[in-house]
Amino acid sequence: MKNFLKTLQRRKFMKLFASGTAGALTTATVAIGADRSASRPSSIKAQAAKKVLMKVGCQSGGTSEENLAFKARHGVYNMDGGMPKFVPGKGWDLEDSLRKREACEKFGISLDAYHLPLTSAGIDRVVVPNIMLGKSPERDKEIEMIQQMIQVSAKTGVKLLNYNTTILPVLRTGRTIDPMRGNASYSTWNYEEALKREQPLTVAGDVDADEIFERIAYLLDRIVPVAEEYKVQLGNHIADPPVPDKYKGIMRWNSPEVFEGMKRFAKLSDSPYHGFNFCIGSIAEGLRDPKNDIFPIIEYFGKRKQIFNVHLRNIKGNYNNFQEVFPDNGEMNFFHVMRALRDVEFDGMVMPDHVPTHETEGASSQAFSFAYGHIIGILQALKDEA
């Protein structure tokens, strides 16, 4: 009798499930799915989860045995190795470059990228200043060295060269202490505060955006053909930060509207070897609503395959007033950012570049370790979606 009642109850449940409850459960399931989809930026809703092609990378510390062991311990097996030994008047030392690759291979690390000596240090500190000064014939000799560096990279198996085309260095006005994160110190930029300070001109003098673009085009016209020949990508990092107007006499090429400036730069060449070292943080610094405005930019350049490398850096604040914070406590949700990168089939490295600091010994390594773990965790979550 007891078994009969159990069977009857089971039949009633199944009939109820088939007639009404199933529909309710289905509706609930769809609603859950809709909620999850709605949490994604509306401009990049994946129709179906795509394969995760990107990997965690880094650009800090160089190729010393100590640093490579540190990277391997933290699951970082792809890297930007900095620069090989610079030979004045020539370029990079090939033997030193090959030694860097061999050092990486001992730890199972792939040497994927280098940095050209066109850095963000500022025109007074770069070893090839005449390119962005637009000074001939000196810049032609410097460009010949860049061409040689492309060849050295190819011979080493390095397929990406990151670089900057700036006159001013990275601009900041100070640091902000966060007591809620153990008194971590955040690099800070406040444009209104900066305007109160003296703005001496650099050796470049007064330069507008059109002049900057002319100098960049002069460079690209001479190095992109070499990059195509040797199949080495050239990834440009935008000026950090974008600014509303000239600062110290310089109008940054990605200003005042960062998206439009990036589009203009992208159109300087239609080569598949011309693109971006895509710094999420620096782009966000030029946006009024970084949390949402970053996604159309990822979609635009990602679909055009112009994102070669990604700097995953978060900020608190927005255009003209921000702090560089930890990856989990800024304006952007990096799970959604990396999902968007996955959906445009980005296949390069995702790496931290700037991290918060602290007076504690080893604070930088701690911050990088946190950032690596954050990226790896998101990658695992995205792989589970596929």
C-alpha positions in Angstrom: 0.0 0.0 0.0 2.9 2.3 0.9 4.6 1.6 -2.4 1.4 2.2 -4.3 0.9 5.7 -2.6 4.5 6.6 -3.5 3.9 5.6 -7.1 0.7 7.6 -7.2 2.4 10.6 -5.8 5.2 10.3 -8.3 2.7 10.1 -11.2 0.9 13.2 -10.0 4.2 15.1 -9.7 5.2 14.1 -13.3 1.8 15.1 -14.7 2.0 18.4 -12.8 5.6 18.9 -14.1 4.6 18.2 -17.7 1.5 20.4 -17.7 2.5 23.5 -15.7 5.4 23.3 -13.4 7.7 22.4 -16.3 6.7 25.6 -18.0 7.4 27.5 -14.8 10.8 25.9 -14.4 11.6 26.5 -18.0 10.6 30.1 -17.6 12.8 30.4 -14.5 15.7 28.9 -16.3 15.3 31.2 -19.3 15.0 34.1 -16.9 18.2 33.1 -15.2 19.9 32.8 -18.6 18.5 36.2 -19.6 19.8 37.8 -16.3 23.2 36.4 -17.0 23.1 37.7 -20.5 21.8 41.0 -19.4 24.8 41.4 -17.1 27.0 41.5 -20.1 27.5 44.8 -22.0 24.7 45.1 -24.5 27.2 45.9 -27.3 29.0 42.5 -27.0 26.5 39.7 -26.2 28.0 36.4 -27.2 25.7 34.2 -29.2 27.6 31.2 -28.0 30.7 31.1 -25.8 33.9 31.0 -27.9 37.1 29.2 -27.2 39.5 31.1 -24.9 42.6 31.9 -26.9 44.4 34.5 -24.7 46.8 33.7 -22.0 48.2 35.4 -18.9 51.5 37.3 -19.6 53.8 39.8 -18.0 56.3 42.5 -19.0 58.0 43.1 -15.6 61.3 42.0 -14.2 63.2 40.9 -17.3 64.7 37.5 -18.1 66.9 36.9 -15.0 66.7 33.4 -13.6 65.2 34.8 -10.4 62.4 36.6 -12.2 61.7 33.7 -14.6 61.4 31.3 -11.6 59.0 33.8 -10.0 56.8 33.9 -13.1 56.8 30.1 -13.4 55.8 29.7 -9.8 52.8 31.9 -10.5 51.7 30.2 -13.6 52.9 32.8 -16.1 54.4 31.1 -19.1 54.3 33.9 -21.7 56.1 37.2 -21.5 57.4 40.5 -22.9 61.2 40.2 -22.2 61.9 43.9 -22.3 64.8 44.7 -24.6 68.0 42.9 -25.7 71.3 44.7 -25.2 71.3 48.0 -27.1 74.3 48.7 -29.4 74.5 52.4 -30.1 74.4 53.2 -33.8 73.3 49.7 -34.7 70.3 48.4 -32.7 70.0 45.2 -30.7 72.6 42.5 -30.0 71.3 39.3 -31.6 73.4 37.0 -29.3 72.0 38.7 -26.2 68.4 38.3 -27.7 69.0 34.6 -28.3 70.3 34.2 -24.7 67.1 35.7 -23.4 65.0 33.2 -25.3 67.2 30.3 -24.0 66.8 31.6 -20.5 63.0 31.6 -20.8 62.9 28.1 -22.4 64.6 26.6 -19.3 61.4 27.5 -17.3 59.0 26.6 -20.1 58.3 30.3 -20.7 57.6 31.6 -24.2 59.3 34.9 -25.1 56.5 36.4 -27.1 57.3 40.1 -27.2 59.9 42.9 -26.7 59.7 46.6 -26.1 61.2 48.9 -28.7 63.3 51.8 -27.2 60.4 54.1 -28.1 59.1 54.0 -24.5 56.9 56.1 -22.3 59.8 57.5 -20.3 59.6 61.0 -22.0 61.5 62.6 -24.8 64.4 63.5 -22.5 65.1 59.9 -21.6 64.5 57.8 -24.6 67.6 56.6 -26.6 65.9 57.4 -29.9 64.3 60.9 -29.3 64.6 62.3 -32.9 61.8 60.1 -34.2 59.2 61.8 -32.2 61.0 65.2 -32.4 60.6 64.9 -36.2 64.2 65.9 -36.6 65.9 64.8 -39.8 68.3 63.4 -40.8 68.9 62.1 -37.2 65.6 60.3 -37.1 66.4 58.3 -40.3 69.3 56.7 -38.5 67.2 55.9 -35.5 64.6 54.3 -37.8 67.3 52.2 -39.4 68.0 50.9 -35.9 64.3 50.1 -35.4 64.3 48.2 -38.6 67.3 46.2 -37.4 65.5 45.5 -34.1 62.6 44.0 -36.1 65.0 41.6 -37.8 66.6 40.6 -34.5 63.2 39.9 -33.0 62.2 37.7 -36.0 65.5 35.8 -35.8 64.8 35.2 -32.0 61.2 34.0 -32.6 59.7 37.1 -31.1 56.6 38.1 -33.0 55.5 41.3 -31.3 57.2 44.6 -30.6 55.4 47.0 -28.3 56.2 50.7 -28.4 55.1 54.2 -27.6 54.9 57.3 -29.8 54.9 60.0 -27.1 56.8 63.1 -26.2 55.6 63.6 -22.6 56.2 60.8 -20.1 53.3 59.1 -18.2 51.5 62.0 -16.4 50.6 61.8 -12.7 50.1 64.3 -9.9 50.7 62.2 -6.8 49.6 59.2 -4.9 46.5 58.2 -2.9 46.6 56.0 0.2 43.8 53.5 0.5 43.3 52.4 4.2 40.7 49.8 3.2 43.4 48.0 1.2 46.1 47.9 3.9 47.3 51.4 3.1 48.1 50.6 -0.5 49.4 53.5 -2.5 47.7 54.3 -5.8 49.3 56.4 -8.6 46.9 59.4 -9.2 46.2 61.9 -11.9 44.0 65.0 -11.4 44.0 67.3 -14.4 42.7 70.4 -12.4 45.6 69.9 -9.9 48.1 69.5 -12.8 47.0 72.9 -14.3 47.9 74.6 -11.0 51.5 73.6 -11.5 54.2 75.0 -13.7 54.2 73.6 -17.2 57.6 74.0 -18.7 58.0 73.0 -22.3 60.1 70.0 -23.3 62.9 70.1 -25.9 60.1 69.4 -28.4 58.5 72.8 -27.8 54.9 73.3 -28.9 53.5 70.4 -30.9 49.9 69.9 -31.9 48.1 66.5 -32.7 48.5 66.8 -36.5 52.3 67.2 -36.1 52.4 64.2 -33.9 50.5 62.1 -36.4 52.8 63.3 -39.2 55.8 62.0 -37.2 54.1 58.7 -36.4 53.2 58.3 -40.1 56.8 59.0 -41.1 57.9 56.2 -38.8 55.3 53.7 -39.8 55.9 54.2 -43.5 59.4 53.0 -43.0 59.0 50.2 -40.4 55.7 48.6 -41.3 57.1 47.1 -44.6 59.9 45.5 -42.6 57.5 44.2 -40.0 55.5 42.6 -42.8 58.6 41.1 -44.4 59.6 39.5 -41.1 56.1 38.9 -39.8 56.5 40.9 -36.6 53.5 42.8 -35.1 53.9 46.4 -34.0 51.7 47.2 -31.0 51.4 50.8 -30.0 50.5 51.9 -26.5 48.5 55.1 -26.4 49.7 58.1 -24.5 49.0 57.8 -20.8 46.7 59.6 -19.8 44.6 61.2 -22.5 44.2 65.0 -21.8 41.5 67.6 -22.8 44.0 70.1 -24.2 47.7 70.7 -24.7 49.8 70.0 -21.6 53.4 71.4 -21.4 52.9 72.4 -25.0 52.0 68.9 -26.3 48.7 67.7 -27.6 48.6 63.9 -27.2 47.5 62.1 -30.3 44.8 60.1 -28.5 43.2 63.3 -27.1 40.8 64.8 -26.4 38.6 61.9 -27.4 40.5 58.6 -26.9 38.4 56.4 -29.1 38.6 58.8 -32.1 42.3 59.3 -31.6 42.8 55.5 -31.7 40.7 55.2 -34.8 42.8 57.8 -36.5 46.0 56.0 -35.5 44.7 52.6 -36.7 43.9 54.1 -40.1 47.6 55.1 -40.7 48.2 51.7 -42.1 46.0 48.8 -43.3 48.7 46.3 -42.5 47.8 43.3 -40.3 51.1 44.0 -38.5 49.9 47.5 -37.4 47.9 47.6 -34.2 47.8 48.2 -30.4 49.4 47.2 -27.2 45.9 47.7 -25.9 46.1 49.2 -22.5 42.7 48.9 -20.9 43.7 51.3 -18.1 45.0 54.0 -20.3 42.0 53.9 -22.5 39.7 54.0 -19.5 41.5 57.1 -18.3 40.0 58.9 -21.3 36.4 57.7 -20.8 33.6 59.3 -18.8 32.0 55.9 -18.0 34.8 53.3 -18.1 32.6 50.5 -16.9 30.5 50.6 -20.0 32.4 52.7 -22.6 35.3 50.3 -22.8 33.3 47.6 -24.6 32.6 49.4 -27.9 36.3 50.0 -28.2 37.2 46.4 -27.5 34.6 45.3 -30.1 35.8 47.8 -32.7 39.5 47.0 -32.6 39.0 43.4 -31.7 36.9 42.6 -34.8 39.5 44.3 -36.9 42.3 42.2 -35.3 44.2 45.2 -34.2 44.6 44.2 -30.5 48.0 42.5 -30.3 48.6 42.6 -26.5 46.5 43.7 -23.5 47.6 45.6 -20.4 44.9 44.8 -17.8 45.0 47.8 -15.4 42.0 49.1 -13.5 41.2 52.6 -12.4 39.0 54.3 -9.8 37.5 57.5 -11.3 37.5 58.5 -14.9 38.6 61.1 -17.4 40.9 63.8 -15.8 40.6 62.3 -12.3 41.6 58.8 -11.5 43.7 56.4 -9.4 45.4 53.2 -10.5 44.0 50.5 -8.3 44.0 46.7 -7.9 42.2 44.8 -10.6 39.2 44.0 -8.4 38.4 47.4 -7.0 38.2 49.8 -9.9 35.4 51.0 -12.2 35.6 48.0 -14.6 34.6 44.4 -14.0 37.5 42.5 -15.5 35.5 39.3 -15.9 33.3 41.2 -18.4 36.3 42.8 -20.0 38.0 39.5 -20.6 34.8 37.9 -21.8 34.6 40.7 -24.4 38.2 40.0 -25.4 37.3 36.3 -25.7 34.3 37.1 -27.9 36.4 39.0 -30.4 38.8 36.0 -30.4 41.8 37.9 -29.0 44.7 35.4 -28.8 47.6 37.3 -27.2 48.8 38.0 -23.7 46.8 39.7 -21.0 49.1 41.2 -18.4 49.3 43.6 -15.5 51.6 46.6 -16.1 51.1 49.1 -13.4 50.3 47.9 -9.9 49.7 49.6 -6.5 52.6 49.9 -4.2 53.3 49.9 -0.4 56.2 50.6 1.8 56.4 46.9 2.8 59.3 45.0 1.4 58.3 42.9 -1.6 55.0 44.9 -2.1 55.5 45.1 -5.8 55.9 41.3 -6.2 52.8 40.8 -3.9 50.7 43.1 -6.1 51.8 41.4 -9.3 51.1 38.0 -7.8 47.6 39.1 -6.9 47.1 40.4 -10.5 48.4 37.2 -12.1 46.0 35.1 -9.9 43.1 37.4 -10.8 43.7 37.0 -14.5 44.2 33.2 -14.3 41.1 32.8 -12.3 39.0 34.7 -14.9 40.6 32.7 -17.7 39.5 29.5 -15.9 36.0 30.8 -15.4 35.8 31.7 -19.1 37.0 28.3 -20.2 34.2 26.7 -18.1 31.7 28.8 -20.1 32.8 27.4 -23.4 
